[in-house]
Amino acid sequence: MSAVINVLLPIFGLILAGFAGRRTGVLGETAAGELNRFVVWFCLPALLFNATATASFAALWHPEFIAVNGLASLGVFATALVWRIRAGRPGVDAAIDALAAAYANVGYVGIPLCVLVLGDAALAPALIATLIVVCVVFALAIVLIEVFRQSGQGIVRPLMTVTRALSKNPIVVAPIIGGLWGATGVAVAKPVAQFVDLLGAATTPCALVSIGAFLARPAVATDAPEPVNGLGGLLAMKLIVHPGISALLAYWVFDLAPVWAISAVLLAALPTGTGPYMLADFYGREPRMTSRVILWSTVGSIATLALCLMLLPGGEAAGL
């Protein structure tokens, strides 16, 4: 149990620091947003660029792990989408809810957690999972939102909108540029490499403090009814169903190596990231459901991640 605490305490301690800083007024009202922009536009792209620029294609091409992560995430997303639509949620809100159920916080929490638990060998699965979440799951949610918003207008306009949005997303562009750079075989110049290393190293503390500050933001009073219906179901899908499917696929279907199997389950057991909230805010939808999912999945993941770390098969082989 002490090993679990040693792994989780620094991560959630940073989240708590951001939460306490915002609640006490040490961090201002815009702290979460500004830190989030700094991470999204500078730190995380630098980390992703460095990872893909210095990794070989063979290091990132693991089709069985890609299948485990992709099938689990897309399966949860599709199930939640159908459930929320049948429950009467408008299509746009249903897509955002589905994203909240499947959008693991791999970039902010997953990368540092996997590296702390499994060492540098876990950076590759964490990076692959980040690319799947951002380039596949998040992009799919945007496509569906645009399709629902522009129902009856064909598919050309939504596809153009998505293409433009993704081409401007630094988290999408940075690893692609890094991969293309790595394919050339040209080493990154030492001053540039040091700059990227320093900037990438700021990802973990800034991102986790940003999440804490975000969770501490006071609710905005509106005339809209409190959207509590479905909250428990979304939390169960994120914290129980998602890692459960991943464990089934990783251990009994694809029989992954210990580091990759443990990484797959840990990455699926992560709390919901801020992506769904950002989409809700961007499209002018009621954000309280997504903010509640982020808050309570973050709290609940302390227990689910601890259980995963203690009970996962292969933990001894992975060095736990």
Kinemage of the C-alpha trace (Angstrom):
@kinemage 1
@onewidth
@group {chain A} dominant
@subgroup {mainchain}
@vectorlist {calphas} color= white
{ca met a 1} P 0.000 0.000 0.000
{ca ser a 2} L 2.896 2.359 0.699
{ca ala a 3} L 4.088 1.968 -2.883
{ca val a 4} L 0.644 2.991 -4.129
{ca ile a 5} L 0.639 6.062 -1.901
{ca asn a 6} L 4.140 6.993 -3.020
{ca val a 7} L 3.003 6.922 -6.639
{ca leu a 8} L -0.349 8.675 -6.268
{ca leu a 9} L 0.411 11.233 -3.562
{ca pro a 10} L 2.662 13.544 -5.649
{ca ile a 11} L 0.154 13.599 -8.514
{ca phe a 12} L -2.931 14.287 -6.448
{ca gly a 13} L -0.888 16.526 -4.159
{ca leu a 14} L -0.239 18.835 -7.104
{ca ile a 15} L -3.938 18.764 -7.983
{ca leu a 16} L -4.758 19.621 -4.363
{ca ala a 17} L -2.224 22.465 -4.444
{ca gly a 18} L -4.000 23.984 -7.432
{ca phe a 19} L -7.378 23.486 -5.766
{ca ala a 20} L -6.253 25.087 -2.505
{ca gly a 21} L -4.462 27.899 -4.305
{ca arg a 22} L -7.601 28.860 -6.207
{ca arg a 23} L -9.932 28.518 -3.216
{ca thr a 24} L -7.691 30.669 -1.007
{ca gly a 25} L -7.215 33.325 -3.679
{ca val a 26} L -3.474 32.753 -4.091
{ca leu a 27} L -4.255 31.851 -7.699
{ca gly a 28} L -6.501 34.270 -9.533
{ca glu a 29} L -9.761 33.659 -11.343
{ca thr a 30} L -8.011 33.047 -14.662
{ca ala a 31} L -5.272 30.787 -13.267
{ca ala a 32} L -6.783 27.514 -14.508
{ca gly a 33} L -7.335 28.855 -17.994
{ca glu a 34} L -3.939 30.506 -18.296
{ca leu a 35} L -2.067 27.488 -16.971
{ca asn a 36} L -4.113 25.280 -19.257
{ca arg a 37} L -3.222 27.414 -22.280
{ca phe a 38} L 0.450 27.331 -21.314
{ca val a 39} L 0.355 23.537 -21.101
{ca val a 40} L -1.689 23.066 -24.286
{ca trp a 41} L 0.300 25.490 -26.438
{ca phe a 42} L 3.818 25.051 -25.063
{ca cys a 43} L 4.576 22.314 -22.521
{ca leu a 44} L 2.647 19.270 -23.740
{ca pro a 45} L 3.453 19.884 -27.438
{ca ala a 46} L 7.142 20.099 -26.495
{ca leu a 47} L 6.887 16.818 -24.578
{ca leu a 48} L 5.058 15.093 -27.433
{ca phe a 49} L 7.431 16.501 -30.061
{ca asn a 50} L 10.437 15.287 -28.094
{ca ala a 51} L 8.923 11.839 -27.595
{ca thr a 52} L 8.092 11.279 -31.275
{ca ala a 53} L 11.222 12.970 -32.638
{ca thr a 54} L 13.475 10.707 -30.593
{ca ala a 55} L 11.462 7.479 -30.868
{ca ser a 56} L 11.664 5.052 -33.732
{ca phe a 57} L 8.582 3.943 -35.649
{ca ala a 58} L 9.072 0.470 -34.200
{ca ala a 59} L 8.869 1.916 -30.687
{ca leu a 60} L 5.449 3.448 -31.389
{ca trp a 61} L 3.995 0.789 -33.671
{ca his a 62} L 2.412 -1.703 -31.288
{ca pro a 63} L -0.792 -2.788 -33.042
{ca glu a 64} L -1.997 -4.992 -30.203
{ca phe a 65} L -1.720 -2.187 -27.632
{ca ile a 66} L -3.307 0.222 -30.122
{ca ala a 67} L -6.160 -2.258 -30.545
{ca val a 68} L -6.653 -2.596 -26.769
{ca asn a 69} L -6.640 1.136 -26.115
{ca gly a 70} L -8.634 2.059 -29.205
{ca leu a 71} L -11.315 -0.623 -28.855
{ca ala a 72} L -11.842 0.092 -25.161
{ca ser a 73} L -12.055 3.875 -25.604
{ca leu a 74} L -14.256 3.780 -28.696
{ca gly a 75} L -16.445 1.057 -27.200
{ca val a 76} L -17.133 3.153 -24.095
{ca phe a 77} L -17.684 6.256 -26.233
{ca ala a 78} L -20.195 4.525 -28.533
{ca thr a 79} L -22.073 2.898 -25.642
{ca ala a 80} L -22.346 6.166 -23.722
{ca leu a 81} L -23.440 8.051 -26.849
{ca val a 82} L -26.286 5.644 -27.580
{ca trp a 83} L -27.343 5.596 -23.916
{ca arg a 84} L -27.417 9.384 -23.578
{ca ile a 85} L -29.340 9.873 -26.830
{ca arg a 86} L -31.902 7.256 -25.794
{ca ala a 87} L -32.137 9.020 -22.413
{ca gly a 88} L -33.311 12.148 -24.210
{ca arg a 89} L -30.126 14.225 -24.330
{ca pro a 90} L -29.694 16.403 -27.437
{ca gly a 91} L -27.126 15.029 -29.869
{ca val a 92} L -24.459 17.636 -29.093
{ca asp a 93} L -24.776 17.129 -25.333
{ca ala a 94} L -24.838 13.349 -25.773
{ca ala a 95} L -21.567 13.501 -27.713
{ca ile a 96} L -19.950 15.611 -24.976
{ca asp a 97} L -21.240 13.215 -22.305
{ca ala a 98} L -19.855 10.262 -24.277
{ca leu a 99} L -16.498 11.997 -24.493
{ca ala a 100} L -16.539 12.524 -20.725
{ca ala a 101} L -17.004 8.776 -20.266
{ca ala a 102} L -14.135 7.832 -22.601
{ca tyr a 103} L -11.695 10.757 -22.409
{ca ala a 104} L -8.979 9.550 -20.065
{ca asn a 105} L -6.648 12.227 -18.740
{ca val a 106} L -3.629 10.589 -20.370
{ca gly a 107} L -1.698 13.754 -21.192
{ca tyr a 108} L -1.851 15.380 -17.768
{ca val a 109} L -1.993 12.427 -15.376
{ca gly a 110} L -1.327 9.303 -17.442
{ca ile a 111} L 2.183 10.130 -18.639
{ca pro a 112} L 3.621 11.034 -15.207
{ca leu a 113} L 1.748 8.190 -13.510
{ca cys a 114} L 2.962 5.506 -15.922
{ca val a 115} L 6.540 6.782 -15.813
{ca leu a 116} L 6.498 6.899 -11.996
{ca val a 117} L 5.083 3.375 -11.757
{ca leu a 118} L 6.826 1.583 -14.608
{ca gly a 119} L 9.762 3.795 -15.545
{ca asp a 120} L 10.722 5.132 -18.952
{ca ala a 121} L 9.525 1.932 -20.630
{ca ala a 122} L 5.945 3.123 -20.049
{ca leu a 123} L 6.420 6.391 -21.934
{ca ala a 124} L 5.719 4.703 -25.278
{ca pro a 125} L 2.299 3.252 -24.302
{ca ala a 126} L 1.380 6.522 -22.583
{ca leu a 127} L 2.312 8.463 -25.715
{ca ile a 128} L 0.367 6.086 -27.962
{ca ala a 129} L -2.672 6.386 -25.689
{ca thr a 130} L -2.367 10.184 -25.747
{ca leu a 131} L -2.349 10.205 -29.536
{ca ile a 132} L -5.391 7.909 -29.654
{ca val a 133} L -7.318 10.063 -27.177
{ca val a 134} L -6.494 13.317 -28.964
{ca cys a 135} L -6.396 12.259 -32.604
{ca val a 136} L -9.171 9.654 -32.582
{ca val a 137} L -11.589 9.955 -29.645
{ca phe a 138} L -11.510 13.748 -29.295
{ca ala a 139} L -11.639 14.221 -33.077
{ca leu a 140} L -14.573 11.817 -33.339
{ca ala a 141} L -16.470 13.807 -30.710
{ca ile a 142} L -15.867 17.029 -32.654
{ca val a 143} L -17.050 15.387 -35.874
{ca leu a 144} L -20.248 14.167 -34.228
{ca ile a 145} L -20.905 17.522 -32.567
{ca glu a 146} L -20.577 19.298 -35.900
{ca val a 147} L -22.779 16.700 -37.592
{ca phe a 148} L -25.464 17.137 -34.919
{ca arg a 149} L -25.172 20.940 -35.086
{ca gln a 150} L -25.371 21.041 -38.848
{ca ser a 151} L -27.882 18.283 -39.372
{ca gly a 152} L -29.361 18.490 -42.864
{ca gln a 153} L -26.422 20.440 -44.301
{ca gly a 154} L -24.495 17.443 -45.643
{ca ile a 155} L -21.067 16.319 -44.506
{ca val a 156} L -18.688 18.622 -46.377
{ca arg a 157} L -18.974 21.595 -44.010
{ca pro a 158} L -18.515 19.564 -40.794
{ca leu a 159} L -15.505 17.772 -42.253
{ca met a 160} L -13.918 21.069 -43.291
{ca thr a 161} L -14.535 22.489 -39.816
{ca val a 162} L -12.937 19.475 -38.141
{ca thr a 163} L -9.962 19.539 -40.491
{ca arg a 164} L -9.308 23.207 -39.759
{ca ala a 165} L -9.670 22.674 -36.008
{ca leu a 166} L -7.284 19.722 -35.896
{ca ser a 167} L -4.726 21.467 -38.096
{ca lys a 168} L -4.570 24.270 -35.509
{ca asn a 169} L -4.389 21.996 -32.471
{ca pro a 170} L -0.792 22.007 -31.133
{ca ile a 171} L -1.281 18.681 -29.341
{ca val a 172} L -2.118 17.092 -32.687
{ca val a 173} L 0.452 18.948 -34.786
{ca ala a 174} L 3.474 18.644 -32.448
{ca pro a 175} L 3.792 14.832 -32.406
{ca ile a 176} L 3.233 14.697 -36.161
{ca ile a 177} L 6.047 17.203 -36.729
{ca gly a 178} L 8.189 15.266 -34.272
{ca gly a 179} L 7.496 12.017 -36.078
{ca leu a 180} L 8.370 13.548 -39.448
{ca trp a 181} L 11.547 15.005 -37.960
{ca gly a 182} L 12.486 11.655 -36.471
{ca ala a 183} L 11.925 9.965 -39.839
{ca thr a 184} L 14.633 12.153 -41.388
{ca gly a 185} L 17.248 10.726 -39.040
{ca val a 186} L 18.609 14.218 -38.314
{ca ala a 187} L 19.382 14.830 -34.647
{ca val a 188} L 17.761 17.819 -32.959
{ca ala a 189} L 20.320 20.573 -32.303
{ca lys a 190} L 21.537 20.555 -28.687
{ca pro a 191} L 20.205 24.040 -27.718
{ca val a 192} L 16.817 23.173 -29.220
{ca ala a 193} L 16.798 19.793 -27.498
{ca gln a 194} L 17.558 21.412 -24.125
{ca phe a 195} L 14.835 24.016 -24.692
{ca val a 196} L 12.313 21.304 -25.537
{ca asp a 197} L 13.388 19.221 -22.532
{ca leu a 198} L 12.958 22.139 -20.119
{ca leu a 199} L 9.600 23.091 -21.559
{ca gly a 200} L 8.373 19.501 -21.609
{ca ala a 201} L 9.453 18.997 -17.998
{ca ala a 202} L 7.008 21.737 -16.954
{ca thr a 203} L 4.077 19.715 -18.313
{ca thr a 204} L 3.387 17.644 -15.215
{ca pro a 205} L 3.421 20.298 -12.457
{ca cys a 206} L 1.669 22.981 -14.512
{ca ala a 207} L -0.971 20.619 -15.872
{ca leu a 208} L -1.818 19.068 -12.516
{ca val a 209} L -2.008 22.442 -10.766
{ca ser a 210} L -4.209 23.653 -13.631
{ca ile a 211} L -6.604 20.754 -13.081
{ca gly a 212} L -6.813 21.547 -9.369
{ca ala a 213} L -7.523 25.212 -10.061
{ca phe a 214} L -10.133 24.208 -12.622
{ca leu a 215} L -11.905 21.925 -10.140
{ca ala a 216} L -11.996 24.769 -7.583
{ca arg a 217} L -13.766 27.185 -9.908
{ca pro a 218} L -17.073 28.312 -8.358
{ca ala a 219} L -20.229 27.237 -10.116
{ca val a 220} L -21.872 29.848 -12.319
{ca ala a 221} L -25.497 30.463 -11.426
{ca thr a 222} L -27.844 29.940 -14.371
{ca asp a 223} L -31.539 29.377 -14.910
{ca ala a 224} L -30.828 25.951 -16.385
{ca pro a 225} L -31.850 22.911 -14.312
{ca glu a 226} L -29.118 21.030 -12.509
{ca pro a 227} L -28.025 18.205 -14.878
{ca val a 228} L -27.560 15.394 -12.378
{ca asn a 229} L -29.322 12.589 -14.263
{ca gly a 230} L -26.734 10.219 -15.641
{ca leu a 231} L -23.813 11.443 -13.555
{ca gly a 232} L -23.401 8.136 -11.724
{ca gly a 233} L -23.595 6.190 -14.970
{ca leu a 234} L -20.914 8.304 -16.632
{ca leu a 235} L -18.633 7.915 -13.610
{ca ala a 236} L -19.149 4.146 -13.607
{ca met a 237} L -18.333 3.924 -17.288
{ca lys a 238} L -15.152 5.950 -16.869
{ca leu a 239} L -13.791 4.411 -13.679
{ca ile a 240} L -15.096 0.830 -13.877
{ca val a 241} L -16.238 -0.142 -17.375
{ca his a 242} L -13.380 1.510 -19.264
{ca pro a 243} L -10.536 -0.132 -17.274
{ca gly a 244} L -12.533 -3.364 -17.079
{ca ile a 245} L -12.756 -3.654 -20.856
{ca ser a 246} L -9.088 -2.721 -21.156
{ca ala a 247} L -8.086 -5.438 -18.676
{ca leu a 248} L -10.154 -8.028 -20.523
{ca leu a 249} L -8.578 -7.126 -23.855
{ca ala a 250} L -5.032 -6.681 -22.514
{ca tyr a 251} L -4.792 -9.886 -20.461
{ca trp a 252} L -7.213 -12.359 -22.009
{ca val a 253} L -7.608 -11.358 -25.643
{ca phe a 254} L -4.260 -9.913 -26.774
{ca asp a 255} L -2.072 -11.186 -23.894
{ca leu a 256} L 0.139 -8.091 -23.789
{ca ala a 257} L 3.515 -7.998 -22.068
{ca pro a 258} L 3.282 -6.903 -18.406
{ca val a 259} L 4.391 -3.280 -18.883
{ca trp a 260} L 2.022 -2.777 -21.814
{ca ala a 261} L -0.903 -4.560 -20.144
{ca ile a 262} L -0.541 -2.633 -16.888
{ca ser a 263} L -0.164 0.623 -18.819
{ca ala a 264} L -3.318 -0.115 -20.824
{ca val a 265} L -5.419 -0.632 -17.691
{ca leu a 266} L -3.923 2.288 -15.748
{ca leu a 267} L -4.457 4.653 -18.678
{ca ala a 268} L -8.090 3.548 -18.954
{ca ala a 269} L -8.641 3.931 -15.193
{ca leu a 270} L -7.602 7.578 -15.242
{ca pro a 271} L -10.113 10.327 -14.452
{ca thr a 272} L -11.789 12.366 -17.164
{ca gly a 273} L -9.625 15.127 -18.619
{ca thr a 274} L -10.666 18.705 -19.267
{ca gly a 275} L -11.335 18.124 -22.976
{ca pro a 276} L -15.124 17.571 -22.617
{ca tyr a 277} L -15.438 20.724 -20.519
{ca met a 278} L -13.527 22.728 -23.129
{ca leu a 279} L -15.863 21.466 -25.849
{ca ala a 280} L -18.955 22.221 -23.768
{ca asp a 281} L -17.680 25.745 -23.159
{ca phe a 282} L -16.623 26.243 -26.786
{ca tyr a 283} L -19.994 25.173 -28.184
{ca gly a 284} L -21.998 27.088 -25.600
{ca arg a 285} L -23.510 24.027 -23.905
{ca glu a 286} L -24.263 23.615 -20.198
{ca pro a 287} L -20.877 22.720 -18.646
{ca arg a 288} L -21.952 21.569 -15.201
{ca met a 289} L -22.351 17.898 -16.113
{ca thr a 290} L -18.836 17.652 -17.530
{ca ser a 291} L -17.343 19.607 -14.629
{ca arg a 292} L -19.016 17.233 -12.165
{ca val a 293} L -17.717 14.205 -14.058
{ca ile a 294} L -14.189 15.650 -14.008
{ca leu a 295} L -14.386 16.463 -10.291
{ca trp a 296} L -15.798 13.160 -9.058
{ca ser a 297} L -13.847 10.973 -11.461
{ca thr a 298} L -10.670 12.664 -10.220
{ca val a 299} L -11.625 11.898 -6.616
{ca gly a 300} L -12.828 8.380 -7.421
{ca ser a 301} L -9.742 7.524 -9.452
{ca ile a 302} L -7.648 7.639 -6.280
{ca ala a 303} L -9.368 4.416 -5.221
{ca thr a 304} L -9.579 2.791 -8.654
{ca leu a 305} L -5.959 3.514 -9.556
{ca ala a 306} L -4.802 2.228 -6.170
{ca leu a 307} L -6.758 -0.997 -6.720
{ca cys a 308} L -5.290 -1.370 -10.198
{ca leu a 309} L -1.755 -0.910 -8.909
{ca met a 310} L -2.274 -3.493 -6.173
{ca leu a 311} L -4.268 -6.138 -8.079
{ca leu a 312} L -3.107 -6.077 -11.705
{ca pro a 313} L -1.587 -9.385 -12.885
{ca gly a 314} L 2.040 -9.012 -13.881
{ca gly a 315} L 2.832 -6.299 -11.366
{ca glu a 316} L 5.859 -8.129 -10.032
{ca ala a 317} L 7.259 -8.643 -13.543
{ca ala a 318} L 6.807 -4.934 -14.220
{ca gly a 319} L 8.705 -3.997 -11.097
{ca leu a 320} L 5.779 -2.953 -8.859
